[in-house]
Amino acid sequence: MFRYFTNESKIINQIVNIKGTDAKHLKNTLRAEIGQEVAIVTEEAEYVYNILDFINDEIVCKFNHKTDINNESNIHITLVQGLPKQAKMEDIIQQNVEVGVKSFIPLITERCVVKLNDKSRELKKLERWRKVAHESSKQSKRNIVPNVFDVMTLKELIAKIKDENAQIIVPYELEGNKTLKEALTSGKDKYYIIIGPEGGFDENEIAKLQEIGADIVTLGKRILRTETAGIVASSIILFANNEMGR
């Protein structure tokens, strides 16, 4: 069933108008017909609607019934990802949306090859990453579309998260003792997982993260790629909180 994400405030008299690229895809590619069921998804609930009419570039849908489906976990994970080379960020977002990560922060670090100094290029990247998050949310039957924040520097990231009631997890290839499993004792339901780019973090960056209480951990004896580390860490956290594998 086609999934359309919207806000409760946009549901007026049990009518929803599907617009934009979603409407084009539903009408022209999927060849939707009047009477066909679609899933209307908000952060609060999921509904089944029927297509009522096609008006210009919009599809008018009428309420049928509310479902009891909630595919979201009670754990809020933000993946902070050091910018990788090529199109790896798209794969990182897609796979972590499927697992259950709820937001993403692209991060510029000392060892990032990709700098995005051109603002127009940065905006194009963000638009693409947000589209990937949107499409992956449909495919994996999420109840939300995870937010992709604007690109941040480490200084900006620290200013944002230092006072939050969240556990900060930093997998680091030079940490040989403290495991992620050992670090998961806070009982918190909000996590920031901070992953370095291909070259990893430098010691100064690790020191700055330690100053705000980050847990520097190892993910095991084998070195993981930057595109693998985030999904491994998020999966372990969800499993440890009984939000995966059941």
C-alpha positions as CSV (number, residue, x, y, z in Angstrom):
1,M,0.0,0.0,0.0
2,F,1.3,3.5,-0.9
3,R,2.4,5.5,2.1
4,Y,2.1,9.3,2.3
5,F,3.6,11.2,5.2
6,T,1.8,14.3,6.5
7,N,1.0,16.3,9.6
8,E,-2.2,15.9,11.6
9,S,-2.9,19.6,11.1
10,K,-3.2,19.0,7.3
11,I,-6.0,16.5,7.7
12,I,-9.2,18.6,7.3
13,N,-12.6,17.1,7.8
14,Q,-11.1,13.6,7.3
15,I,-9.8,14.7,3.8
16,V,-6.1,14.6,2.8
17,N,-4.7,16.0,-0.5
18,I,-1.7,14.2,-1.7
19,K,0.6,16.7,-3.5
20,G,3.9,17.1,-5.3
21,T,6.1,14.2,-6.4
22,D,4.1,11.8,-4.3
23,A,1.0,12.6,-6.3
24,K,2.8,12.3,-9.6
25,H,4.3,8.9,-8.6
26,L,1.0,7.6,-7.3
27,K,-0.9,8.7,-10.4
28,N,1.5,8.3,-13.3
29,T,3.8,5.5,-12.1
30,L,1.6,3.4,-9.9
31,R,-1.5,4.1,-12.0
32,A,-3.7,4.7,-8.9
33,E,-7.5,4.5,-9.3
34,I,-10.4,6.0,-7.5
35,G,-11.4,3.9,-4.5
36,Q,-7.8,2.6,-4.1
37,E,-6.5,2.4,-0.5
38,V,-3.5,4.5,0.6
39,A,-1.8,4.7,4.0
40,I,-1.7,8.2,5.5
41,V,1.0,8.4,8.1
42,T,1.6,11.0,10.8
43,E,3.8,11.0,13.9
44,E,0.7,10.3,16.0
45,A,-1.0,7.5,14.0
46,E,-1.5,5.6,10.7
47,Y,-4.7,5.7,8.7
48,V,-6.2,4.0,5.7
49,Y,-7.8,6.4,3.2
50,N,-9.5,5.8,-0.1
51,I,-8.7,7.9,-3.2
52,L,-11.8,10.1,-3.8
53,D,-10.8,12.2,-6.9
54,F,-7.9,13.5,-9.0
55,I,-8.0,17.3,-9.2
56,N,-5.2,19.0,-11.2
57,D,-1.9,17.8,-9.7
58,E,-3.4,16.6,-6.4
59,I,-5.1,13.4,-5.3
60,V,-8.0,13.8,-2.9
61,C,-8.4,11.1,-0.3
62,K,-11.1,10.4,2.2
63,F,-10.8,8.7,5.6
64,N,-11.6,5.0,5.9
65,H,-10.3,3.8,9.2
66,K,-7.4,4.2,11.7
67,T,-5.0,1.3,12.2
68,D,-3.1,0.2,15.3
69,I,0.2,0.1,13.5
70,N,3.2,1.7,15.1
71,N,6.5,0.7,13.7
72,E,8.6,3.2,15.7
73,S,10.9,2.2,18.6
74,N,10.9,4.0,22.0
75,I,14.6,4.7,21.5
76,H,15.6,7.9,19.8
77,I,18.9,7.5,17.9
78,T,20.6,10.3,16.1
79,L,23.4,9.2,13.8
80,V,26.1,11.8,13.5
81,Q,28.1,10.8,10.4
82,G,31.5,12.2,9.4
83,L,31.1,13.0,5.7
84,P,32.2,10.0,3.6
85,K,33.5,10.0,0.0
86,Q,31.4,9.5,-3.1
87,A,27.7,8.5,-2.6
88,K,28.2,6.5,0.6
89,M,26.1,8.9,2.6
90,E,23.0,7.9,0.7
91,D,23.6,4.2,1.6
92,I,24.3,5.1,5.2
93,I,21.0,7.0,5.5
94,Q,19.0,4.4,3.6
95,Q,20.2,1.5,5.7
96,N,20.0,3.3,9.1
97,V,16.4,4.5,8.3
98,E,15.5,0.8,7.8
99,V,17.0,-0.1,11.2
100,G,15.2,2.6,13.0
101,V,17.5,5.6,13.4
102,K,15.3,8.8,13.9
103,S,17.6,11.6,12.7
104,F,20.9,12.3,11.0
105,I,23.6,15.0,11.4
106,P,26.2,15.2,8.6
107,L,29.5,16.2,10.2
108,I,32.6,17.9,8.9
109,T,35.8,16.8,10.7
110,E,39.5,17.3,10.2
111,R,39.9,14.2,8.2
112,C,36.9,14.5,5.9
113,V,37.9,14.5,2.3
114,V,34.5,16.0,1.4
115,K,34.2,19.6,2.7
116,L,31.1,21.0,0.9
117,N,32.6,24.5,0.9
118,D,30.2,25.5,-1.9
119,K,26.8,26.3,-0.3
120,S,24.8,25.4,-3.4
121,R,26.5,22.0,-3.5
122,E,25.7,21.5,0.2
123,L,22.0,22.3,-0.4
124,K,21.8,19.9,-3.3
125,K,23.4,17.2,-1.2
126,L,21.0,17.8,1.7
127,E,18.0,17.8,-0.7
128,R,19.2,14.4,-2.0
129,W,19.8,12.9,1.4
130,R,16.4,14.0,2.6
131,K,14.8,12.4,-0.4
132,V,16.6,9.2,0.4
133,A,15.4,9.3,4.0
134,H,11.8,9.9,2.7
135,E,11.9,7.0,0.2
136,S,13.5,4.6,2.7
137,S,10.9,5.5,5.3
138,K,8.2,4.4,2.8
139,Q,10.0,1.1,1.9
140,S,10.6,0.2,5.6
141,K,7.1,1.2,6.8
142,R,8.3,3.8,9.2
143,N,5.8,6.1,10.9
144,I,8.1,9.1,10.6
145,V,10.5,10.4,8.1
146,P,13.8,10.8,9.9
147,N,15.2,14.4,9.8
148,V,18.5,15.1,8.1
149,F,19.9,18.2,9.8
150,D,22.1,20.7,8.1
151,V,25.8,19.9,7.9
152,M,27.6,20.8,11.1
153,T,31.2,21.3,12.3
154,L,32.3,19.5,15.4
155,K,32.2,22.8,17.3
156,E,28.5,23.3,16.3
157,L,27.7,19.7,17.1
158,I,29.1,20.0,20.6
159,A,27.2,23.2,21.3
160,K,24.0,21.4,20.2
161,I,24.3,18.2,22.2
162,K,26.4,19.0,25.3
163,D,23.5,19.8,27.6
164,E,21.0,17.3,26.2
165,N,19.9,14.4,28.4
166,A,21.3,11.8,26.0
167,Q,24.1,9.3,25.9
168,I,26.8,10.1,23.4
169,I,28.5,7.1,21.9
170,V,31.7,7.4,19.8
171,P,33.1,4.2,18.2
172,Y,36.9,4.7,17.9
173,E,39.3,2.4,16.3
174,L,42.1,3.2,18.9
175,E,39.9,2.3,21.9
176,G,40.7,-1.2,22.8
177,N,39.0,-1.7,26.2
178,K,35.6,-0.2,26.7
179,T,33.0,-2.0,24.6
180,L,29.7,-0.6,23.4
181,K,27.9,-3.2,25.5
182,E,29.7,-2.1,28.7
183,A,28.8,1.6,27.9
184,L,25.1,0.9,27.7
185,T,24.2,1.4,31.4
186,S,22.7,4.9,31.4
187,G,19.1,3.7,31.0
188,K,18.5,6.7,28.7
189,D,16.2,6.5,25.7
190,K,18.1,9.1,23.6
191,Y,21.4,8.4,22.0
192,Y,23.9,10.2,19.7
193,I,26.2,7.9,17.8
194,I,29.1,9.8,16.3
195,I,31.0,8.1,13.5
196,G,34.2,9.4,11.9
197,P,34.9,9.6,8.2
198,E,37.2,7.2,6.3
199,G,40.3,8.5,8.1
200,G,38.6,8.4,11.5
201,F,38.8,11.0,14.2
202,D,42.1,12.7,15.3
203,E,43.0,12.7,19.0
204,N,42.1,16.3,19.5
205,E,38.5,15.6,18.3
206,I,38.2,12.6,20.6
207,A,39.4,14.8,23.5
208,K,36.8,17.4,22.8
209,L,34.1,14.8,22.8
210,Q,35.3,13.3,26.0
211,E,35.0,16.7,27.6
212,I,31.2,16.6,27.2
213,G,30.9,13.1,28.6
214,A,31.0,11.0,25.4
215,D,31.6,7.3,25.8
216,I,34.5,6.3,23.6
217,V,34.0,2.6,22.7
218,T,35.3,-0.2,20.6
219,L,33.0,-2.2,18.3
220,G,35.3,-5.2,18.3
221,K,38.6,-6.5,17.1
222,R,37.9,-5.9,13.5
223,I,38.0,-2.5,11.8
224,L,34.6,-1.4,10.3
225,R,34.2,0.9,7.4
226,T,32.6,4.3,8.1
227,E,29.4,3.2,6.2
228,T,29.2,0.0,8.4
229,A,30.0,1.3,11.9
230,G,26.8,3.4,12.3
231,I,24.4,0.6,11.4
232,V,26.3,-1.8,13.7
233,A,26.2,0.6,16.6
234,S,22.6,1.5,16.2
235,S,21.5,-2.1,15.9
236,I,23.4,-3.1,19.1
237,I,21.7,-0.2,21.0
238,L,18.2,-1.1,19.7
239,F,18.8,-4.8,20.5
240,A,20.1,-4.0,24.0
241,N,16.9,-2.0,24.6
242,N,14.6,-4.8,23.4
243,E,13.7,-2.8,20.3
244,M,15.1,-5.2,17.7
245,G,14.9,-8.9,17.1
246,R,11.4,-9.4,18.5
